[in-house]
Amino acid sequence: MSFLYVCNTSSDNISKINLASFKEEIKIPLGMDKINKIGPHDLCVYNDMLLSANMYSSSLSFISLNEDKETENYFIGMHCNGVKIWQDNAYVICGETNSLFLFSMAKKKIIEEIPCGIFPHSISICEKNNLAVVANMHSESITLIDLSSKECIKNIKVQSYPTKAIFSEDGRYILVCESKMGLNKKGTLNIIDLKTLESLKRIEAGSSPVDIFLDEEYCYVSNFADGTLSIIDINNRKEEKRIKIGGMPRGIVKSGKYIYAGDNYNNVLVQVDLIKESKKVITIGGEPTGMTLC
């Protein structure tokens, strides 16, 4: 059985969605003291645990997938925006410290800090090349990091307000959402060659693209400000289709013939049938943001 887990940033919980029935099974509450705001923003899976990077509590939550409850919580650094796992370490970016922190899963403590650009907003890892890439919103750059040496290779200048950067599945390219948020311009998907670190092409998307899901040769992009999803053909380097779903779509994943997008404005999860271009909607928590399949 497949499940989708969604961060509900303003309601401090994680929605567990049964994809077979497209129903919310449970909301998993975060905040072990039940007092302070948590603000879950990004998720990743580690063994039988779900890790949540939390903006407001500046912490990393450990959630048992077997028990559907938070079991541990550790302070990391101010404004945790993203988390990924590599070789039994959690790599957590913190927006207000402009840093990437390495948190040892065995020792349960921070073991290293790597500087990034200004206000890092997303992190992705390429296991094939032992690399990480961080999108820095306020310095209009991406930081490329060698995971073996734990050193910054290069800060690469991109266009305004990059919100997400990921690697292509073959490890040849970096795909960057250049959101141009608030500038009254269409956003772009920037394809960067990993060998030369030069831009190959910028493909126009919708208004304020914020998240990417890559599925082989197609890239699915959520356009936050105009309520659309862009479907981009990576091989031919063009937007093939744009689907209107309404609201303010943020986090996005694909499973089978369906795209799932969290609508920040209406606090719902939208299921889009890519074949029929029809949609279904269920209510979840407040400000659905990061999400992951398990």
Stockholm file with secondary structure:
# STOCKHOLM 1.0

chainA/1-294         MSFLYVCNTSSDNISKINLASFKEEIKIPLGMDKINKIGPHDLCVYNDMLLSANMYSSSLSFISLNEDKETENYFIGMHCNGVKIWQDNAYVICGETNSLFLFSMAKKKIIEEIPCGIFPHSISICEKNNLAVVANMHSESITLIDLSSKECIKNIKVQSYPTKAIFSEDGRYILVCESKMGLNKKGTLNIIDLKTLESLKRIEAGSSPVDIFLDEEYCYVSNFADGTLSIIDINNRKEEKRIKIGGMPRGIVKSGKYIYAGDNYNNVLVQVDLIKESKKVITIGGEPTGMTLC
#=GR chainA/1-294 SS CCEEEEEEGGGTEEEEEETTTTEEEEEEECCTTSSSCCCEEEEEEETTEEEEEETTTTEEEEEETTTTEEEEEEECSSSEEEEEEETTEEEEEETTTTEEEEEETTTTEEEEEEECSSSEEEEEEETTTTEEEEEETTTTEEEEEETTTTEEEEEEECSSCEEEEEECTTSSEEEEEECCTTTTSCCEEEEEETTTCCEEEEEECSSSEEEEEEETTEEEEEETTTTEEEEEETTTTEEEEEEECCSCEEEEEEETTEEEEEETTTTEEEEEETTTTEEEEEECSSSEEEEEEC
#=GC SS_cons         CCEEEEEEGGGTEEEEEETTTTEEEEEEECCTTSSSCCCEEEEEEETTEEEEEETTTTEEEEEETTTTEEEEEEECSSSEEEEEEETTEEEEEETTTTEEEEEETTTTEEEEEEECSSSEEEEEEETTTTEEEEEETTTTEEEEEETTTTEEEEEEECSSCEEEEEECTTSSEEEEEECCTTTTSCCEEEEEETTTCCEEEEEECSSSEEEEEEETTEEEEEETTTTEEEEEETTTTEEEEEEECCSCEEEEEEETTEEEEEETTTTEEEEEETTTTEEEEEECSSSEEEEEEC
//
